[in-house]
Amino acid sequence: MNLSIKIKILVFILISQAFALASNQVSFSLISSAYADEGGDSDDGDSDGGHGDDSDDGDDGGHDDSDGDDGGDDGGDDGDSGDSGGDSSSDSGGGGGDSSDIDDFLEYYNEIDELSGLMQMQAKKRTVLMDEERGLINKNWLMNSIANQQDISVAINSAPVKSPYEITVSDPLMDIKYPLIKSDTSNDIAVIIANENYEKSIDIPNNDPATRDAKAFRLFARDGLGILEGNIIWINNGTQANFLRVFGSETNHKGQLFDWVKKDKSRVYVYYAGHGAPSRDKDSFLIPADSDSSRLDLNGYRLSTLYNNLSKIPTKETLVVLESCFSGISQNGETVKNASPIYARTSSITPPTGISVISATHANQVASWEPDASHGLFTKFFLKAMSGEADVSPYGDNNGTVDFLELDNYLKDTLTYWARRHYGRDQVAEIFKGK
């Protein structure tokens, strides 16, 4: 078989294989027929030149060379030369040379696709039916490693891409471990207010760390104060209506908090993170999220009202913690627009008997935040103090309890120092101990 014909056959085989891989239905008989047309009459090799059976394995020729190149010793019965006039030799047109060409093809094809079953049938000079060819090809394809490399559908969770402001960053205040400060806490109540978003208000800036501060205090309330989750009243961006509903009004103190307290059995803790402002009459306001900065006397919530109403609730103990300032200035800007000097004052409202208050600042100071606005400095150091840091030297006596004096010493050494270091201003926490 000359080189050009072999190349043609090889190209034809490769093209046919490509179609077979795509459809799994291409018949091998087409390839066999095309090959036979190039080289001779049939697989049988029964020529008119008087030769015997020309089989693939050269039984009559006395050798095993499938291509017949070594020249048989019985007169060239099986070789490529076909010199006795047979009709199957592709090289000379002589008879009896076709079986070695078939051998060439089958061995080469088997090397590519390992169609051993088909080769054996051809080698035994058996007529291969089209259905058998398809079956062998399909069977071999299914066993082929390439066939098993099918596309795999992978479910992709298409979660929305978060903006940089939504990326979750580890908050060290949420990792603080608190000792349990109180016992018998099943009736204790906490009200936690996080006023961060003032977009519904008029001319009042947002309080960026308020929600994170409130969440950190909630952890302290649960783990340190022992308050049950169901006994926490959580208010997010509280409006004036929320304040009235929970704490009551100037004329009626019986709000939701009053209803939740068990007389003389409940401790009450109120935490507020948000803006505050001074009033014209020497009072102060907690600023609801829907306030008008120029009409706080109508839609602010007076600090005196909060203190007075809390004092009317028969509790075992009441503590108010204020992450706020009442100077009219916040770290994000003014909370009272065009305030006149009559707003400025130097003294804070003294709470009534029985109410303890821990406030982030004196009346004329600004409540400072961390430089990245992650937390208010007061809340950060208050919670660290209550975790036990204020109970050890040089602040405390290491007796397992943080009292107000230890807390005051700790805050002056931490809160006051860092406010001055970050911003060059004074911030001193105020502590009023209820009697």
C-alpha positions as CSV (number, residue, x, y, z in Angstrom):
1,M,0.0,0.0,0.0
2,N,1.6,3.2,-1.1
3,L,2.0,6.2,1.3
4,S,-0.5,8.5,-0.4
5,I,-3.3,6.0,-0.1
6,K,-2.5,5.4,3.5
7,I,-2.6,9.1,4.2
8,K,-5.9,9.4,2.5
9,I,-7.3,6.5,4.5
10,L,-6.0,8.0,7.7
11,V,-7.6,11.4,7.0
12,F,-10.8,9.7,6.1
13,I,-10.8,7.7,9.4
14,L,-10.1,10.7,11.5
15,I,-13.0,12.6,9.9
16,S,-15.3,9.6,10.3
17,Q,-14.3,9.3,14.0
18,A,-15.2,12.9,14.6
19,F,-18.7,12.3,13.2
20,A,-19.0,9.1,15.2
21,L,-18.1,10.9,18.5
22,A,-20.7,13.6,17.8
23,S,-23.6,11.3,17.0
24,N,-22.6,7.8,18.2
25,Q,-24.5,6.5,15.2
26,V,-22.0,6.6,12.3
27,S,-21.5,3.1,10.9
28,F,-18.1,1.6,10.7
29,S,-19.2,-0.2,7.5
30,L,-18.9,3.1,5.6
31,I,-15.2,3.3,6.6
32,S,-14.7,-0.4,5.7
33,S,-16.3,0.0,2.3
34,A,-14.3,3.1,1.4
35,Y,-11.1,1.3,2.4
36,A,-12.0,-1.8,0.3
37,D,-12.8,0.3,-2.7
38,E,-9.2,1.7,-2.6
39,G,-7.5,-1.6,-2.2
40,G,-9.5,-4.5,-3.6
41,D,-12.8,-6.4,-4.0
42,S,-13.5,-7.8,-0.6
43,D,-12.3,-9.0,2.7
44,D,-12.4,-12.6,1.6
45,G,-9.5,-12.3,-0.9
46,D,-10.9,-15.1,-3.0
47,S,-9.3,-14.1,-6.3
48,D,-9.6,-15.6,-9.7
49,G,-5.9,-16.2,-9.7
50,G,-6.3,-19.5,-7.9
51,H,-5.2,-18.5,-4.5
52,G,-6.5,-20.1,-1.4
53,D,-8.0,-18.3,1.6
54,D,-6.1,-15.0,2.3
55,S,-6.9,-14.5,6.0
56,D,-5.8,-11.7,8.3
57,D,-3.4,-13.8,10.2
58,G,-1.8,-15.3,7.1
59,D,-2.6,-19.0,7.9
60,D,-1.7,-20.2,4.4
61,G,1.3,-18.0,4.0
62,G,3.1,-19.4,7.0
63,H,3.8,-16.1,8.8
64,D,2.2,-13.6,11.2
65,D,3.1,-10.3,9.7
66,S,-0.2,-8.6,9.1
67,D,1.2,-6.3,6.4
68,G,2.9,-9.1,4.4
69,D,6.0,-7.0,4.0
70,D,8.4,-9.8,4.8
71,G,7.4,-11.9,1.8
72,G,5.7,-15.3,2.4
73,D,7.6,-18.5,1.7
74,D,4.8,-20.2,-0.2
75,G,5.0,-18.2,-3.4
76,G,3.8,-14.9,-2.1
77,D,0.3,-16.0,-1.3
78,D,-0.3,-13.3,1.3
79,G,2.1,-10.4,0.6
80,D,1.5,-7.0,-0.7
81,S,3.0,-8.0,-4.0
82,G,0.1,-10.1,-5.2
83,D,2.2,-11.3,-8.1
84,S,-0.2,-14.2,-9.2
85,G,-2.8,-11.9,-10.8
86,G,-5.2,-11.4,-7.9
87,D,-7.6,-8.5,-7.9
88,S,-7.2,-7.1,-4.4
89,S,-3.7,-5.6,-4.4
90,S,-3.8,-1.9,-4.1
91,D,-0.2,-1.6,-5.2
92,S,-0.1,-3.7,-8.4
93,G,-3.7,-4.6,-9.2
94,G,-2.8,-8.3,-8.6
95,G,-5.1,-10.8,-6.8
96,G,-5.0,-11.9,-3.2
97,G,-3.4,-8.9,-1.6
98,D,-6.5,-7.4,0.1
99,S,-6.5,-9.2,3.4
100,S,-3.2,-7.7,4.5
101,D,-4.5,-4.2,3.7
102,I,-7.5,-5.0,5.9
103,D,-5.1,-6.1,8.6
104,D,-3.3,-2.8,8.3
105,F,-6.5,-0.9,8.7
106,L,-8.0,-2.9,11.5
107,E,-4.8,-2.8,13.6
108,Y,-4.5,0.9,13.0
109,Y,-8.1,1.6,13.8
110,N,-7.9,-0.6,16.9
111,E,-4.9,1.4,18.1
112,I,-7.0,4.5,18.0
113,D,-10.3,3.4,19.4
114,E,-9.6,-0.1,20.8
115,L,-12.4,-1.8,18.8
116,S,-11.1,-5.2,19.6
117,G,-14.4,-7.0,19.0
118,L,-14.8,-5.5,15.5
119,M,-11.2,-6.4,14.6
120,Q,-11.7,-10.0,15.7
121,M,-14.8,-10.4,13.6
122,Q,-13.0,-9.0,10.6
123,A,-10.0,-11.1,11.2
124,K,-12.1,-14.3,11.2
125,K,-13.4,-13.3,7.8
126,R,-16.9,-12.9,9.1
127,T,-19.3,-10.5,7.5
128,V,-20.1,-7.8,10.0
129,L,-23.6,-6.6,9.9
130,M,-24.3,-2.9,10.2
131,D,-26.2,-3.3,13.5
132,E,-23.3,-5.2,14.9
133,E,-20.9,-2.5,13.9
134,R,-23.0,0.2,15.6
135,G,-23.3,-1.9,18.7
136,L,-19.5,-2.4,18.9
137,I,-18.8,1.2,18.3
138,N,-21.3,2.4,20.8
139,K,-20.2,-0.1,23.4
140,N,-16.6,1.0,23.0
141,W,-17.5,4.7,23.2
142,L,-19.3,4.2,26.4
143,M,-16.2,2.4,27.8
144,N,-13.9,5.1,26.6
145,S,-12.6,7.5,29.2
146,I,-13.3,10.5,27.0
147,A,-17.0,9.6,26.9
148,N,-17.2,9.7,30.7
149,Q,-15.9,13.3,30.7
150,Q,-19.3,14.7,30.2
151,D,-20.3,18.2,31.1
152,I,-21.4,18.4,34.7
153,S,-24.1,20.9,35.7
154,V,-23.0,22.7,38.8
155,A,-25.6,24.7,40.8
156,I,-24.2,28.2,41.4
157,N,-25.7,30.2,44.3
158,S,-26.1,33.6,42.7
159,A,-26.1,35.7,45.9
160,P,-26.2,39.4,45.3
161,V,-22.9,41.2,45.4
162,K,-22.6,43.2,48.5
163,S,-21.5,46.8,48.5
164,P,-18.4,47.7,50.5
165,Y,-20.6,49.1,53.2
166,E,-22.2,45.6,53.7
167,I,-19.1,43.7,54.1
168,T,-19.0,41.9,57.4
169,V,-16.0,42.9,59.5
170,S,-15.1,41.3,62.8
171,D,-16.3,43.5,65.7
172,P,-14.0,43.1,68.8
173,L,-16.8,44.3,71.1
174,M,-18.9,41.4,70.0
175,D,-16.2,39.0,71.2
176,I,-16.0,40.2,74.7
177,K,-16.7,37.6,77.4
178,Y,-18.6,38.9,80.5
179,P,-18.9,37.5,84.0
180,L,-22.5,37.2,85.2
181,I,-22.9,40.3,87.3
182,K,-26.3,39.7,88.8
183,S,-28.3,36.7,90.1
184,D,-32.0,36.0,90.0
185,T,-32.4,37.9,86.7
186,S,-35.5,36.2,85.2
187,N,-37.7,39.3,85.8
188,D,-35.1,41.9,84.7
189,I,-35.9,44.1,81.7
190,A,-33.7,46.0,79.2
191,V,-34.8,48.7,76.8
192,I,-32.2,49.2,74.1
193,I,-32.5,52.0,71.5
194,A,-30.3,52.4,68.4
195,N,-31.0,55.7,66.6
196,E,-28.6,55.7,63.7
197,N,-30.6,56.7,60.8
198,Y,-32.1,60.2,60.9
199,E,-33.1,60.4,57.2
200,K,-36.7,60.9,58.2
201,S,-35.8,63.9,60.3
202,I,-35.2,67.5,59.3
203,D,-31.6,68.8,59.4
204,I,-30.3,66.1,61.8
205,P,-27.2,64.1,60.7
206,N,-26.9,60.3,61.1
207,N,-25.3,58.8,64.1
208,D,-23.1,56.3,62.4
209,P,-22.0,53.9,65.2
210,A,-25.4,53.8,67.1
211,T,-26.6,50.4,65.8
212,R,-23.2,48.7,66.4
213,D,-23.0,50.2,69.9
214,A,-26.5,49.1,70.7
215,K,-25.9,45.5,69.5
216,A,-22.7,45.4,71.6
217,F,-24.7,46.5,74.7
218,R,-27.3,43.9,74.0
219,L,-24.6,41.2,74.2
220,F,-23.6,42.7,77.6
221,A,-27.2,42.8,78.7
222,R,-27.7,39.1,77.9
223,D,-24.4,37.7,79.0
224,G,-23.3,40.1,81.8
225,L,-26.6,41.2,83.2
226,G,-28.3,37.9,82.6
227,I,-31.4,39.3,80.9
228,L,-33.5,36.9,79.0
229,E,-33.8,37.6,75.3
230,G,-37.6,37.8,75.6
231,N,-37.2,40.6,78.2
232,I,-35.3,42.9,75.9
233,I,-37.3,45.7,74.2
234,W,-35.2,46.6,71.1
235,I,-36.0,49.8,69.3
236,N,-34.3,50.5,66.0
237,N,-34.4,54.2,64.8
238,G,-37.0,55.0,67.4
239,T,-39.5,57.7,66.5
240,Q,-41.3,60.0,69.0
241,A,-44.2,57.5,69.0
242,N,-41.9,54.7,70.0
243,F,-40.6,56.7,73.0
244,L,-44.1,57.6,74.1
245,R,-45.3,54.0,73.7
246,V,-42.4,52.5,75.8
247,F,-41.8,55.2,78.4
248,G,-45.0,57.1,78.5
249,S,-45.7,60.8,78.2
250,E,-45.3,63.8,80.6
251,T,-48.8,63.1,81.9
252,N,-48.9,59.3,81.8
253,H,-45.9,57.1,82.9
254,K,-47.6,53.8,82.2
255,G,-46.1,52.8,78.9
256,Q,-44.9,49.3,77.8
257,L,-42.0,49.3,80.2
258,F,-44.3,49.8,83.1
259,D,-46.5,46.9,82.0
260,W,-43.5,44.6,81.8
261,V,-42.1,45.2,85.2
262,K,-42.9,43.0,88.2
263,K,-43.2,45.2,91.2
264,D,-40.1,45.3,93.3
265,K,-38.8,42.2,91.5
266,S,-37.5,43.6,88.3
267,R,-34.3,45.5,87.5
268,V,-34.6,47.9,84.6
269,Y,-31.7,48.9,82.3
270,V,-32.2,51.6,79.6
271,Y,-29.5,52.1,76.9
272,Y,-29.7,54.8,74.4
273,A,-27.3,55.4,71.4
274,G,-28.3,58.4,69.4
275,H,-28.3,62.1,69.3
276,G,-29.2,64.5,72.1
277,A,-29.7,68.2,72.3
278,P,-30.1,71.0,74.9
279,S,-33.4,72.8,75.4
280,R,-34.3,76.4,76.0
281,D,-35.5,75.7,79.5
282,K,-32.3,74.0,80.7
283,D,-33.7,70.6,80.0
284,S,-32.3,68.2,77.4
285,F,-33.8,66.1,74.6
286,L,-33.3,62.6,73.3
287,I,-33.8,63.1,69.6
288,P,-36.2,60.6,67.9
289,A,-35.4,59.5,64.4
290,D,-38.3,61.6,62.9
291,S,-37.5,64.9,64.7
292,D,-37.3,68.4,63.3
293,S,-34.2,70.0,64.7
294,S,-35.9,73.4,65.0
295,R,-38.9,72.1,66.8
296,L,-37.5,69.7,69.4
297,D,-39.7,71.2,72.0
298,L,-42.6,69.6,70.1
299,N,-41.1,66.3,68.7
300,G,-38.1,65.6,70.9
301,Y,-38.3,63.4,74.0
302,R,-37.4,65.3,77.2
303,L,-34.7,63.7,79.4
304,S,-36.6,64.9,82.4
305,T,-39.7,63.0,81.3
306,L,-37.6,59.8,80.9
307,Y,-36.1,60.2,84.4
308,N,-39.4,61.1,86.1
309,N,-41.4,58.3,84.5
310,L,-38.7,55.7,85.3
311,S,-38.8,56.9,88.9
312,K,-42.5,56.1,89.1
313,I,-42.0,52.4,88.1
314,P,-41.6,50.2,91.2
315,T,-38.3,48.4,90.3
316,K,-35.6,46.8,92.4
317,E,-33.0,48.8,90.5
318,T,-32.9,51.2,87.5
319,L,-29.8,52.1,85.5
320,V,-29.7,54.4,82.4
321,V,-26.7,54.4,80.1
322,L,-26.5,57.2,77.5
323,E,-24.2,57.1,74.5
324,S,-25.1,60.6,73.6
325,C,-24.3,64.2,74.2
326,F,-26.5,67.2,74.9
327,S,-24.4,70.1,73.7
328,G,-26.2,70.4,70.3
329,I,-23.1,69.3,68.5
330,S,-22.3,65.8,67.3
331,Q,-19.3,64.3,65.6
332,N,-21.4,64.4,62.4
333,G,-22.5,68.0,62.8
334,E,-25.1,70.2,64.6
335,T,-28.2,68.6,66.0
336,V,-29.8,72.0,66.7
337,K,-29.6,74.4,63.7
338,N,-28.7,78.0,64.3
339,A,-28.7,77.5,68.1
340,S,-28.2,80.7,70.1
341,P,-25.8,81.0,73.1
342,I,-28.8,80.5,75.5
343,Y,-28.7,76.8,74.6
344,A,-25.2,76.4,76.0
345,R,-25.0,75.2,79.6
346,T,-22.5,73.6,81.8
347,S,-24.6,71.5,84.2
348,S,-26.5,68.3,83.5
349,I,-29.9,67.2,84.8
350,T,-29.7,65.4,88.1
351,P,-31.8,62.3,88.0
352,P,-34.3,61.6,90.8
353,T,-33.7,59.3,93.7
354,G,-33.5,55.7,92.7
355,I,-32.3,56.3,89.2
356,S,-28.6,55.7,88.4
357,V,-27.2,57.3,85.2
358,I,-24.0,56.8,83.3
359,S,-23.6,59.4,80.6
360,A,-21.0,59.6,77.8
361,T,-20.2,63.3,78.4
362,H,-20.7,66.3,80.5
363,A,-23.4,68.7,79.3
364,N,-21.2,70.9,77.1
365,Q,-19.0,68.2,75.6
366,V,-19.2,66.1,72.4
367,A,-19.5,62.3,72.4
368,S,-16.5,61.1,70.4
369,W,-16.4,58.1,68.1
370,E,-13.7,55.8,67.0
371,P,-11.9,57.3,64.0
372,D,-13.5,54.7,61.7
373,A,-16.9,55.4,63.3
374,S,-17.2,51.8,64.3
375,H,-18.2,52.6,67.9
376,G,-18.6,55.4,70.3
377,L,-15.6,55.7,72.5
378,F,-17.8,55.7,75.6
379,T,-19.6,52.5,74.8
380,K,-16.4,50.8,73.8
381,F,-14.6,51.5,77.1
382,F,-17.8,51.1,79.3
383,L,-18.2,47.6,78.0
384,K,-14.5,46.7,78.4
385,A,-14.7,48.0,81.9
386,M,-17.7,45.9,82.7
387,S,-16.0,42.8,81.3
388,G,-13.6,43.0,84.3
389,E,-10.9,45.4,83.1
390,A,-12.0,48.1,85.6
391,D,-11.9,45.6,88.5
392,V,-8.1,45.0,88.3
393,S,-5.2,47.2,89.3
394,P,-4.7,50.1,88.9
395,Y,-8.5,50.7,88.7
396,G,-10.1,48.2,91.1
397,D,-9.7,45.8,93.9
398,N,-10.1,42.5,91.9
399,N,-13.0,41.4,93.9
400,G,-15.1,40.2,90.9
401,T,-17.4,43.3,90.8
402,V,-17.0,46.6,89.0
403,D,-18.4,49.4,91.2
404,F,-19.0,53.0,90.1
405,L,-15.7,54.3,91.5
406,E,-13.7,51.7,89.6
407,L,-15.7,52.5,86.5
408,D,-15.0,56.2,86.9
409,N,-11.3,55.6,87.3
410,Y,-11.1,53.4,84.3
411,L,-13.1,55.7,82.0
412,K,-10.9,58.7,82.9
413,D,-7.8,56.7,82.0
414,T,-9.2,55.4,78.7
415,L,-12.2,57.3,77.3
416,T,-10.9,60.7,78.3
417,Y,-7.4,60.0,77.1
418,W,-8.4,58.6,73.7
419,A,-10.9,61.5,73.0
420,R,-8.1,64.0,73.6
421,R,-5.6,61.9,71.6
422,H,-7.9,61.5,68.6
423,Y,-9.6,64.8,68.5
424,G,-7.9,67.2,71.0
425,R,-11.0,67.7,73.0
426,D,-12.3,66.9,76.5
427,Q,-14.7,64.1,77.1
428,V,-15.4,63.0,80.7
429,A,-18.2,60.5,81.5
430,E,-20.8,61.5,84.1
431,I,-21.9,59.0,86.7
432,F,-24.9,59.6,89.0
433,K,-25.5,56.9,91.5
434,G,-29.1,56.4,92.5
435,K,-29.8,56.4,96.2
